[in-house]
Amino acid sequence: MLEVRDLTVRFGGITALDGVSFRVRRGEMAGLIGPNGAGKTTLFNCLTRRHDADSGTIVYEGEELTSVAPHAIARLGIARTFQNLGLFPRLSVRDNVLVGAHHRGRAGFLTAALGLPGVRREERALRADADAVLERLDLARVAGHPASGLPFGTLKRVELARALVGRPRLLLLDEPVNGLNAAEVEEFAGTLGAIRDADDLTVIVVEHHMGFVMGTCERIVCLDFGRKIAEGPPAEIRRDPGVIEAYLGTVA
């Protein structure tokens, strides 16, 4: 589904990604790990066109992404969550989720302003889809509540709901269990696995919680200082001397 080839990104004199290459198969749950500053979020930003690469290519379902406009990424079936919550605090949970369905709307500015019957039907359909996702993630009870003031674990699920309502085929999760307690991490892992299977999703997860990554991902790519230093199944990555050194500073 996705192939990253020799991707390089520089910010001034800093090389954030240095010739990174890997593939993700359709239906796979892949992990992207590495110390802080390894380039993981920069890679996600390139996949979603928030950053331009200095060189290299990204091919998604046969289409070169580096020339795609940022606003067109969601329509291609790519959705993401953010390391730092990207929600609108004053909007209700339902309205935050509906933002993720914006690209599915077909009404233009004029027809929306006039409130024509087709626009109202479209709004009802999107709202029904949002409510279905909220129910699925056990968020229906807070659908009308502003995002501000809700527990952090709940807000993480709201971000996931916003991504899912767009009906993605490729889901990018940036530190989805960061800040969650052990019970919440376990619950999130189970929910994510069930959704992946039911919706036939391909998932890439950036995460520091090694228990979550090792328990949910079928294959893991490890970055360090912008370079890929290891790739393979969890059991192999766990024993890799380069990965151990990157995280612990010494070879075990």
Helices and strands as residue ranges (DSSP letters): E 2-11, E 14-24, E 29-33, H 40-47, E 55-60, E 63-64, G 65-67, G 70-72, G 74-76, E 78-80, H 93-99, G 102-104, H 109-114, H 117-136, G 140-142, H 152-164, E 170-174, H 182-199, E 202-206, H 210-216, E 219-224, E 227-232, H 234-239, H 241-248
